């Protein structure tokens, strides 16, 4: 999915405006799991810094990595001066400094699966924590959800990211927990859910869709037609379900 992975730069300002903030419960969950103060963190695919801010406000020294220069420029406007930044894809990171936390906010699925876990392990202190979190952003009302699906159907079957390892959506453990459980580098894999509910205008919902990779890679004319079709079927205000699925795992101590 390299085209989709690098499709966000053109809409960096919209991404910052329309993507929701991450809740304090998320950093609480990570800290509680760590069982000790988290002092340093490396972020994979930081985007415009939505998650960066959350951890930086907790006093964590975050190094935010992001391959897209436009996204990184937006991030730098919005994060504390204590945050370090690096324009690099995850695969370009070289082992060196080790961190107490490595995390990915709705970004892990863009990374290359080959060597993913050994790379992450090499960036973590022994006993350090890996966290990945994200989830779909859907109208709460099934009738609205179906109307949106029907409106986009001529152009796009789905606008969500399929499970990278094919885990069915009703499976108890979801990806990447499924891979973490099998990885020799990690232990104590946990999966949690944080509920998020939003009310937003139809126009802002379209604004959010304009930051979603499935639409970004379409020709502009098709994208405009889809958004116009969806806008016609939306109520003025929409309730959104945007629950976060959080995966946590601990790097094995050195053998």
N, C-alpha and C positions, 0 to 999 in steps of 0.2 A: 504493500500500500504506500509506496514512496510518494506518489503524486498527492494522495490525500494527506500524508504526513507533512508535506511542505506547502500546503495550500493556504495556510492561515495568515501569512504575512500581509497580504493585500487587505485584510480586514482587521488589522491589529487594534485599531481604535474601537471598532464595533465589538470586538471580542472583549475588550476591557469594559465597555459600557453594558453589554447585554448578558455576559456570563455572570452567574451569581457568585457572591463571596462564599468562602468556606466557613462553616460554623466553628465556634470556640470548642464545642464538644469534640471536634476532630483532634485538635491538638491535645486536649485533655486525655483522650483515648490513647493516643500515641505515647504520651508521657507516662500514663499509668502502666501501660504495657512494658515500657522500658524499665520501669522500677528504679530509675535513677535519673538525675538531671541530664537532659540532652543538651550538650554544649555546642556541637558542630553538626552541620547537615549538608548534604549534597542533594540538590534537586535536579531530577531528570526531566527535560522538556518543560521548562518553567512557564512558557507562554508569556502572558503579560504580568505575571507575578501574583495571581490571586492567592495561591497557597503560600507563596514566598512570604507575603505579609503576615499571614497567620502565625507562622513559626518564628519569624523575626521579632514579632511583638512579644513573644514569650522569652526573648533573650537568647534565642538560638542564633549562632553565627552561621548564616546560610550562604552557601555558594550555589548560585542559580545558573544552570547551564541550559542553553536554548540554541538550536541551530539557525533559527530565522532572525536576521538582523532587525527587521521591523518590529517583531514581537519583543525582542530584547530592548530596543529603544523605548518602547512603551513601558516595559517593566521598570526600567531605570527611573522613569518619571514618578513611579508609584511606590517605591520601596525605601526603607530607611537606608542611610548611608553605610550602615554596618554590613549590608548585603554585598557579597562579592558576585561578579557576573563573568560568564565565560561563553562566548559564541562557539558552540560545539555541539555536534550530535553525540548521543550517548556512546556510539561506537568509536568516536574519536578520543574519548577520555582515556588517559593513560594512568595506570596505577602509580600512586605516589603518596600523597597525604591520605590518611584514613579517617573516616568520619563516624560519629556516634549514630547517625541516622542517614540513610539514603532513602529518598521517597520520590514517587511519581504521582502527579495529580492529573488523572484522565489522560495520561501520556504513555503508559508502559506499552500499550498495544502497538505504538508506532516504532518500537525498538526492534532490532533484528533478533529473532529467537536464537540464532546460533551463538552459543557462548554467553547468552544473556546473564545466567545466574552466576557463572564464575566471574564475570566482569563486575557484577554488583558486589559479590563477596569480596573481591579484591579492593573495593573502595570502602569497605566497612571494617571498623575495629572488631576484634574478636568479641562476641557477645553484643555487637551493635545491632540496630534494628532496621529492617527494611519495611517500608509502608507503601502501599498502592491503594488509591481510592478513586472512585468515579461512579457513574451510573447514568441511566437514561433520563431524559428530560421530556416528560409526556403530559398532555392534558389529562386532568384527573377524570373528567367525564368521558365514559366510554363512547358516547354518541359523538362528541367532539373529536375524539381520537380517530374514530372510524371515518368521519367526514374529512379530516386532514389526510388520512391514508388514501381515501378515494380520490381526493383532489390531486395528490401528487402521483398516483398510480400510473398514469400514461407515460410519465417520465422517469419515475423512480419507485422501485418496489419497497425499499426500506431506507430510512435515513440513519439507522443505528449501526454500530460496529458489531459484527458477529463475533461470538466467542472465538478467540484466536486458536484454541485447541479443540473446538467443537463441542465443548461441554453444554448439554441441554440447559435451557433457562430454568427448569424446575429442579435441577440437581442441587443437593444440599450445599456442596462446596463448589464455588464458582472459580473460573480463571481470574487471577493467576494463582489462587490458593491451590488449585489442582496440581500445578507444576511445582510450587514451593514444597508441597508435601512429598514430592518425589525427588527433590533436589538434595544431594548429599551436602550441600553448603549450608542448608538452613534447617532449623528445628522450631517447634512450638508454633506452627502455623495457626493463625486465628482469623476468623471472618466475622465481621460485625456489620450492622446496618444503622445508619443515622438517618432518621426521617427528615425530609425537607419538603415544605409546602410553600408555594408562592402564589400570589395573585398578580397578574400582569395584564396590560392592555393587549389587544390583538396586534397593534402595531409593534409593541415591544417583543411579542412572541415571534413575529416575522423577523424582527431585528436579531433575535437569538438564532433563528434558523439560518440567517445569513452568515453566521459564524461556524456552521456545521459543515464538515468536510464533504459529506455526500452531495451537498448543493454546490459547494465551492468549485468542485472539479467539473461541473456541468458547463456547457456553453452558456454565455450570459443570457442569450435569448430564451433558452429553456428555463433557466433559473428565474427570470422575470415572469414567465408564464406560470410557473409553479407557485410562486409567491402571490401572484394575482389570484390564482384559483383558490389557494388556501385562505387568503384574506376574505374572500367572498363567503366562506362557510363558517367563519369564526364569530362567536359572540363578542361583544365589546370588551368584556373582561373574562379572563380565563384562569381557572385554578390549575396549577401545575404540580405534579408529583415529580420530585427530583431526589429521591432517596440516594444516599451515598452508600455503596458497598465498600467496606474497608478491609484490606488484607494486611496482616502483620506477621512478620516472621523474624527469627533471631539468627544471626550468623553464628555457626558453630564456633566454639573456641578452638584455637589452633590445636592440631593433633599433637 
